[in-house]
Amino acid sequence: MVPDDEGGGLMRADLLTDVVDGLDEALAAVDGFDGALVDGLLRPRPAQAVGLAGLADAVAGSPLAGRVAEATEKTAAGAAGEDHFVALAAARTALLGSVHDALVARVGEAVGRPRPEESGTDRPGTQEPTANLLIAARSWLCDLARAGWRGIDHELVAGAAPVVSAMLPEPGLRRLAALLDGFAAELAASCPGAALEHVPVRRWADLWSRAVLLTLPGAASAPAVGEVTGRLLPLGVDVQEHATAVQAQVHAVFEPADGGPARLVRASVSAPKPDTVVGAGLWQLLRPHMSLLAAVGEGRAVEVDAMPVTAEGDLVWDDARARTGEPAEVFATARVALPAAAAAPAAPLDRHPVRIAVPVLVEGYAVEEGDDGMAFLIAGQRLAVDVGRVPAAGPLTPEVIASSGACVGLLRWDAGEFLLQPLAVERTVRKKAVAVHAGAWAGGTTDKAGVRAEKAATDAVTVLRERAGRLLRK
């Protein structure tokens, strides 16, 4: 992203602050339905009926109109069945999908990059030998909707446990099982709902509606997978950490060996972790599962041969099909290859504003720091910087970002505005441009802070393994 008169990168920063037609209305309809879920849909009050009606009005011109209108009427009367709740979840998902599409189109205008093709809905057809488990999951989710978030208790939430246990042995149901398990854990930690001071209204409605749609036969089918051969040019690593798990997602430009157009791809690796392993110690858990992380840390390209990839641009990583290539500097990639790289389309159920993460190059900005956080000022336009997403597992810090003059990051959207999550920055040190990467320690480090964190993580893992071994021997 650079000012209009300097060329390259993101040319129209002003488009990121302009109003998107229909966006506020769509989000208001979603908020109205989400508010109705708070007190439950068993016996909706007039205010809840208004929220339901707003959802129906928002999709009145779509193929969902008839079903959603019927579902709204039945739900407002307290007579909704499972099919009606499915229709309401579908309408909510479709509205957020339209918001996603409008925002992605706006980003496309701003960066001047090729737009993704329409995402198809064709997936491999599969029989559902476990349809009874999907029905059981849907029944539990509908009971949640009737009770509402204020009406949850431990008995209701515990109803998910046997369903999750039965789903986990089935590979095709693990995606839904993991979602239900995590959702139920959040709800259990918040019981009783009547005593909650704050309800995460949007988040729980997101989890509920996604889970409901995943109970439909075929909704959780594995995406179609092809193969690609060529060169990967890494842009950066996005680290997502929880108390018991960690994931690293590498964003990269892929250049096909046959000379076809470049495209944006992702490669992810996840690992369970103890809560005592934090910071740079996370890389110890992830490195053994994906050689790409070492290449990122060393600043090199990766040559891939017949690497599996989904239609959504996610590489199904196989170390046997990859080898480390020539040095590849991130900012050179961002300036030369990134502008022409096309993004893959989002899968239908992944069309949600929270899933937007578009790699961009930002240059020629001033840094503004205040009580409301950090922002880059670009040609008079303010772009908020999400320093909270920068992982502690690397040398990239808010102080380093504040002293930078160029940034490769992920453009996201949250709470009504676009945000930039830095993956790497370039700053001047002794009259030389020096790059600092969030994933610089992915393949190992000689940095003193990184070495200390890795040693602490090694000690913690060793102790935990010894304890686990003693328990197993008993």
Secondary structure in CASP SS format (residue, H / E / C, confidence):
PFRMAT SS
TARGET T0000
AUTHOR 0000-0000-0000
METHOD secondary structure of the structure
MODEL  1
M C 1.00
V C 1.00
P C 1.00
D C 1.00
D C 1.00
E C 1.00
G C 1.00
G C 1.00
G C 1.00
L C 1.00
M C 1.00
R C 1.00
A H 1.00
D H 1.00
L H 1.00
L H 1.00
T C 1.00
D C 1.00
V C 1.00
V C 1.00
D C 1.00
G C 1.00
L H 1.00
D H 1.00
E H 1.00
A H 1.00
L H 1.00
A H 1.00
A H 1.00
V H 1.00
D H 1.00
G H 1.00
F H 1.00
D H 1.00
G H 1.00
A H 1.00
L H 1.00
V H 1.00
D C 1.00
G C 1.00
L C 1.00
L C 1.00
R C 1.00
P C 1.00
R C 1.00
P H 1.00
A H 1.00
Q H 1.00
A H 1.00
V H 1.00
G H 1.00
L H 1.00
A H 1.00
G H 1.00
L H 1.00
A H 1.00
D H 1.00
A H 1.00
V C 1.00
A C 1.00
G C 1.00
S C 1.00
P C 1.00
L C 1.00
A H 1.00
G H 1.00
R H 1.00
V H 1.00
A H 1.00
E H 1.00
A H 1.00
T H 1.00
E H 1.00
K H 1.00
T H 1.00
A H 1.00
A C 1.00
G C 1.00
A C 1.00
A C 1.00
G C 1.00
E H 1.00
D H 1.00
H H 1.00
F H 1.00
V H 1.00
A H 1.00
L H 1.00
A H 1.00
A H 1.00
A H 1.00
R H 1.00
T H 1.00
A H 1.00
L H 1.00
L H 1.00
G H 1.00
S H 1.00
V H 1.00
H H 1.00
D H 1.00
A H 1.00
L H 1.00
V H 1.00
A H 1.00
R H 1.00
V H 1.00
G H 1.00
E H 1.00
A H 1.00
V H 1.00
G C 1.00
R C 1.00
P C 1.00
R C 1.00
P C 1.00
E C 1.00
E C 1.00
S C 1.00
G C 1.00
T C 1.00
D C 1.00
R C 1.00
P C 1.00
G C 1.00
T C 1.00
Q C 1.00
E C 1.00
P C 1.00
T C 1.00
A H 1.00
N H 1.00
L H 1.00
L H 1.00
I H 1.00
A H 1.00
A H 1.00
R H 1.00
S H 1.00
W H 1.00
L H 1.00
C H 1.00
D H 1.00
L H 1.00
A H 1.00
R H 1.00
A H 1.00
G C 1.00
W H 1.00
R H 1.00
G H 1.00
I C 1.00
D C 1.00
H H 1.00
E H 1.00
L H 1.00
V H 1.00
A H 1.00
G C 1.00
A H 1.00
A H 1.00
P H 1.00
V H 1.00
V H 1.00
S H 1.00
A H 1.00
M H 1.00
L C 1.00
P C 1.00
E C 1.00
P H 1.00
G H 1.00
L H 1.00
R H 1.00
R H 1.00
L H 1.00
A H 1.00
A H 1.00
L H 1.00
L H 1.00
D H 1.00
G H 1.00
F H 1.00
A H 1.00
A H 1.00
E H 1.00
L H 1.00
A H 1.00
A H 1.00
S C 1.00
C C 1.00
P C 1.00
G H 1.00
A H 1.00
A H 1.00
L C 1.00
E C 1.00
H C 1.00
V C 1.00
P C 1.00
V H 1.00
R H 1.00
R H 1.00
W H 1.00
A H 1.00
D H 1.00
L H 1.00
W H 1.00
S H 1.00
R H 1.00
A H 1.00
V H 1.00
L H 1.00
L H 1.00
T C 1.00
L C 1.00
P C 1.00
G C 1.00
A C 1.00
A C 1.00
S C 1.00
A C 1.00
P C 1.00
A C 1.00
V E 1.00
G E 1.00
E E 1.00
V E 1.00
T E 1.00
G E 1.00
R E 1.00
L E 1.00
L E 1.00
P E 1.00
L E 1.00
G E 1.00
V E 1.00
D E 1.00
V E 1.00
Q E 1.00
E E 1.00
H C 1.00
A C 1.00
T C 1.00
A E 1.00
V E 1.00
Q E 1.00
A E 1.00
Q E 1.00
V E 1.00
H E 1.00
A E 1.00
V E 1.00
F E 1.00
E E 1.00
P E 1.00
A C 1.00
D C 1.00
G C 1.00
G C 1.00
P C 1.00
A C 1.00
R E 1.00
L E 1.00
V E 1.00
R E 1.00
A E 1.00
S E 1.00
V E 1.00
S E 1.00
A E 1.00
P E 1.00
K C 1.00
P C 1.00
D C 1.00
T C 1.00
V C 1.00
V C 1.00
G H 1.00
A H 1.00
G H 1.00
L H 1.00
W H 1.00
Q H 1.00
L H 1.00
L H 1.00
R H 1.00
P H 1.00
H H 1.00
M C 1.00
S C 1.00
L H 1.00
L H 1.00
A H 1.00
A H 1.00
V H 1.00
G H 1.00
E H 1.00
G C 1.00
R E 1.00
A E 1.00
V E 1.00
E E 1.00
V E 1.00
D E 1.00
A E 1.00
M E 1.00
P E 1.00
V E 1.00
T E 1.00
A C 1.00
E C 1.00
G C 1.00
D E 1.00
L E 1.00
V C 1.00
W C 1.00
D C 1.00
D H 1.00
A H 1.00
R H 1.00
A E 1.00
R E 1.00
T E 1.00
G E 1.00
E E 1.00
P E 1.00
A C 1.00
E C 1.00
V H 1.00
F H 1.00
A H 1.00
T H 1.00
A H 1.00
R H 1.00
V H 1.00
A C 1.00
L H 1.00
P H 1.00
A H 1.00
A C 1.00
A E 1.00
A C 1.00
A C 1.00
P C 1.00
A C 1.00
A C 1.00
P H 1.00
L H 1.00
D H 1.00
R C 1.00
H C 1.00
P H 1.00
V H 1.00
R H 1.00
I C 1.00
A C 1.00
V E 1.00
P E 1.00
V E 1.00
L E 1.00
V E 1.00
E E 1.00
G C 1.00
Y C 1.00
A E 1.00
V E 1.00
E E 1.00
E E 1.00
G E 1.00
D C 1.00
D C 1.00
G E 1.00
M E 1.00
A E 1.00
F E 1.00
L E 1.00
I E 1.00
A C 1.00
G C 1.00
Q E 1.00
R E 1.00
L E 1.00
A E 1.00
V E 1.00
D C 1.00
V H 1.00
G H 1.00
R H 1.00
V C 1.00
P C 1.00
A C 1.00
A C 1.00
G C 1.00
P C 1.00
L C 1.00
T C 1.00
P H 1.00
E H 1.00
V H 1.00
I H 1.00
A H 1.00
S C 1.00
S C 1.00
G C 1.00
A E 1.00
C E 1.00
V E 1.00
G E 1.00
L E 1.00
L E 1.00
R E 1.00
W E 1.00
D E 1.00
A C 1.00
G C 1.00
E E 1.00
F E 1.00
L E 1.00
L E 1.00
Q E 1.00
P E 1.00
L E 1.00
A E 1.00
V E 1.00
E E 1.00
R E 1.00
T E 1.00
V E 1.00
R C 1.00
K C 1.00
K E 1.00
A E 1.00
V E 1.00
A E 1.00
V E 1.00
H E 1.00
A C 1.00
G C 1.00
A C 1.00
W C 1.00
A C 1.00
G C 1.00
G C 1.00
T C 1.00
T C 1.00
D C 1.00
K H 1.00
A H 1.00
G H 1.00
V H 1.00
R H 1.00
A H 1.00
E H 1.00
K H 1.00
A H 1.00
A H 1.00
T H 1.00
D H 1.00
A H 1.00
V H 1.00
T H 1.00
V H 1.00
L H 1.00
R H 1.00
E H 1.00
R H 1.00
A H 1.00
G H 1.00
R H 1.00
L H 1.00
L H 1.00
R H 1.00
K C 1.00
END
